[in-house]
Amino acid sequence: MKLAIDAMGGDHAPEEIIKGSLEALHHFDDVEIVLIGNKEALEKLQGKNERLRLVYTTEVITNNESPVNAIRKKKDSSMVVGLELLKNDKVDAFLSAGNTGALMAGSLLILGRLKGIDRPALAPILPTREGAVVLLDAGSNTNCDAYNLMQFAVMGHVYAQKMFGIERPRVGLFNIGTEEGKGNDVIKRAFEGLKKTKLNFIGNVEGRDIPYGVCEVVVCDGFVGNAILKSMEGIASVIAHLLKEEFKRNIFTKLGALLVMGGLKRITKKMDYTEYGGAPLLGIKKPVIKAHGNSKAKAIFNAIKQAKTFVDNDVLNHIKEEIESMGDELSV
C-alpha cells in the first residue's frame, strides 16, 4: 500500500507526523509513504528509507481558515496536493490530522462521492466496555434527513464488518430514549426505515448505552455525533486525571496504586483514543483518513495501521456494493 500523508496538518506537525510515519515504515514491510510538506521541514529525511518519498509544497491550510476557500486558493498546500495524488492514483489512501472541514471539502471537491451516496460521514472508532463502536456521523453533516441516517447505517455496518470481523454488527440509532416513538420526525422516520432493512438493527440507543457496548455502530447526525465524541474524550481525560490525583494523595494511596497498576494501565490503554487511529470519511470515492488534530507519533502510527486495514479490506467497494444491493430497502 502506498499512503500519502499531510506532514503539515495537526497541532504537533511536522515532528510527530514524521515520527509516526517512520515508525510505520519500520513496522510494516508492505507500506510505502509519501510525506507532503514544506521543504525545510522534510529535506532532512532525504534517503532515510527507500520506501519513503518526499513531496515539497509551499502552502499550509490552518485550522482557522474557511474550508472551501482554503481548498480553492491554496493549490500548493500539503492537503490539496495529497488529495490530488490520490485522485490521480499515485497513492492508495491519504491521511491528514489537519483542518477537518477543509479535508471534507477537499475530498468532496477533488475526489467526489461514491455512487449512490448522498452525504459522506466521518466515522471514528470509540472504546467501549465490550470492545469498540463506530460512530457516524461525527461532524461532517449537522443537518440530516432520514435517508442520510439510513445510508450512514449501511456504511457503518460494512465498516464494522471489515474492521471488527463481525458478520452482523449491531446497529443502533441514537435517540433521547429507547422507546420506538421517541425523537423528532427525522429520527422516527429513520427508525421505521431501518426496521425494514436486512441490517442487524437493534433500535434506539441512548448516550449512556454507548460506553457499555450495546452495539457496534451508532448512527446520528454530525452535530450530535461530534458532541458525543468530544464528551467521551473529555470524560475519559477527567477520570484519568482524578485517578492520578487520588493515587498521589498520600503514602497509602501510592502503595495502593502499585498494587493495581497493571489493571490501570490496561484500562488506560483501552480508553486511549490514540490506540484507535483516525476516522475515515466514509462515502468518498477513495480512502481518506482524518487523524485527531492533537495526534502525536503513536496516534499517527495507529492511523496508518488503520488506513492499511481499510485499503486491504477494500472497504469502499464493499460499501458501494452494499448500497447498490439494498436499493429500495433504503427508501423512507
Rosetta blueprint (number, residue, H / E / L):
1 M L
2 K E
3 L E
4 A E
5 I E
6 D E
7 A L
8 M L
9 G L
10 G L
11 D L
12 H L
13 A L
14 P L
15 E H
16 E H
17 I H
18 I H
19 K H
20 G H
21 S H
22 L H
23 E H
24 A H
25 L H
26 H H
27 H H
28 F L
29 D L
30 D L
31 V L
32 E E
33 I E
34 V E
35 L E
36 I E
37 G E
38 N L
39 K H
40 E H
41 A H
42 L H
43 E H
44 K H
45 L H
46 Q L
47 G L
48 K L
49 N L
50 E L
51 R L
52 L E
53 R E
54 L E
55 V E
56 Y E
57 T L
58 T L
59 E E
60 V L
61 I L
62 T L
63 N L
64 N L
65 E L
66 S L
67 P H
68 V H
69 N H
70 A H
71 I H
72 R H
73 K H
74 K L
75 K L
76 D L
77 S E
78 S H
79 M H
80 V H
81 V H
82 G H
83 L H
84 E H
85 L H
86 L H
87 K H
88 N L
89 D L
90 K L
91 V L
92 D L
93 A E
94 F E
95 L E
96 S E
97 A L
98 G L
99 N L
100 T H
101 G H
102 A H
103 L H
104 M H
105 A H
106 G H
107 S H
108 L H
109 L H
110 I H
111 L H
112 G L
113 R E
114 L L
115 K L
116 G L
117 I L
118 D L
119 R L
120 P L
121 A E
122 L E
123 A L
124 P L
125 I E
126 L E
127 P E
128 T E
129 R L
130 E L
131 G E
132 A E
133 V E
134 V E
135 L E
136 L E
137 D L
138 A L
139 G L
140 S L
141 N L
142 T L
143 N L
144 C L
145 D L
146 A H
147 Y H
148 N H
149 L H
150 M H
151 Q H
152 F H
153 A H
154 V H
155 M H
156 G H
157 H H
158 V H
159 Y H
160 A H
161 Q H
162 K H
163 M H
164 F H
165 G L
166 I L
167 E L
168 R L
169 P L
170 R E
171 V E
172 G E
173 L E
174 F E
175 N L
176 I L
177 G L
178 T L
179 E L
180 E L
181 G L
182 K L
183 G L
184 N L
185 D H
186 V H
187 I H
188 K H
189 R H
190 A H
191 F H
192 E H
193 G H
194 L H
195 K H
196 K L
197 T L
198 K L
199 L L
200 N E
201 F E
202 I E
203 G E
204 N E
205 V E
206 E L
207 G H
208 R H
209 D H
210 I H
211 P H
212 Y H
213 G L
214 V L
215 C L
216 E L
217 V E
218 V E
219 V E
220 C L
221 D L
222 G H
223 F H
224 V H
225 G H
226 N H
227 A H
228 I H
229 L H
230 K H
231 S H
232 M H
233 E H
234 G H
235 I H
236 A H
237 S H
238 V H
239 I H
240 A H
241 H H
242 L H
243 L H
244 K H
245 E H
246 E H
247 F H
248 K L
249 R L
250 N L
251 I H
252 F H
253 T H
254 K H
255 L H
256 G H
257 A H
258 L H
259 L H
260 V H
261 M H
262 G H
263 G H
264 L H
265 K H
266 R H
267 I H
268 T H
269 K H
270 K H
271 M H
272 D L
273 Y H
274 T H
275 E H
276 Y H
277 G L
278 G L
279 A E
280 P E
281 L E
282 L E
283 G L
284 I E
285 K L
286 K L
287 P L
288 V E
289 I E
290 K E
291 A L
292 H L
293 G L
294 N L
295 S L
296 K L
297 A H
298 K H
299 A H
300 I H
301 F H
302 N H
303 A H
304 I H
305 K H
306 Q H
307 A H
308 K H
309 T H
310 F H
311 V H
312 D H
313 N L
314 D L
315 V H
316 L H
317 N H
318 H H
319 I H
320 K H
321 E H
322 E H
323 I H
324 E H
325 S H
326 M H
327 G H
328 D H
329 E H
330 L H
331 S L
332 V L
